[in-house]
Amino acid sequence: GAVVSQHPSWVICKSGTSVKIECRSLDFQATTMFWYRQFPKQSLMLMATSNEGSKATYEQGVEKDKFLINHASLTLSTLTVTSAHPEDSSFYICSARDTIGGEQYFGPGTRLTVT
Amino acid sequence: GQNIDQPTEMTATEGAIVQINCTYQTSGFNGLFWYQQHAGEAPTFLSYNVLDGLEEKGRFSSFLSRSKGYSYLLLKELQMKDSASYLCAVRDVVVTGGGNKLTFGTGTQLKVEL
C-alpha cells in the first residue's frame, strides 16, 4: 500500500527556536498534502492544505507566519514551526492525497516538545 | 463549515458487538471516513461511505444516511486490540485550495474489556 513518511518522528527543541518537519509520499505523487495537529486526547485539527507549487491554504486561526509550509515537489511537503513556544508542543500529522487515485494516506506523525 | 459529533467514550466486552455513531452537519459532502487511532500513532483507514447504505469489510461495517447526516461504525467479535480511538471524518468539496478537506470528529475512545 501507499506509504507516507515523516521526519523526525519526535523532536525536542528550546523555546524560541525553529523546527522543520518533513512529509514524504514514498510511492505515489501527491499534489496536495495536509497538515494536522493533535493535542492529547483530542481529535485531529486541520492546520493547512499544502499545494505543490503554490501557496498553502491555512485554516482559520492558524498563523501562516508561524507555521511555514513549503510543497516544493510532488512527493515532499515541509512544515516549519518558527519561534516555537511550549504551547506548540503537540503531535503533528501530515497526510498526502494520491494525485491519481484520490486516496488520502497519513504519515506516522511527529511529536514536538518545546521546552 | 463542518460540525461532527461522536460519543466521547464507550466500553464493550470482548467478543461483543459495538456501534459507534457519528452525526454531521456540513455545507458540502463528498464522503465519510472512519479511522482507527491507537495512542501516539497516526490514524489508519477503516472504511469509506459516499452513498447511502452499509459497507462491510470483515469485522467492521459502516453505514451512511446522507439525508439524516448520520453514520455508524459497527465492530463485531470485539478483540482487546480493538481498544483505540475511532475517528469519524467528513470530506467536503473545496473549490479553492486545490483539494478536498477531511474534517475530523472528536473521536470515540473505545475500551474493550474481558
Interface residues (C-beta under 8 A of the other chain):
Chain A: T31 T32 F34 Y36 K41 Q42 S43 L44 M45 L46 T49 N51 S54 T57 F91 I93 S95 R97 Q104 Y105 F106 G107 P108 G109 R111
Chain B: Y35 G40 E41 A42 P43 T44 F45 L87 V94 T96 G97 G98 G99 N100 K101 L102 T103 F104 G105 T106 G107 Q109
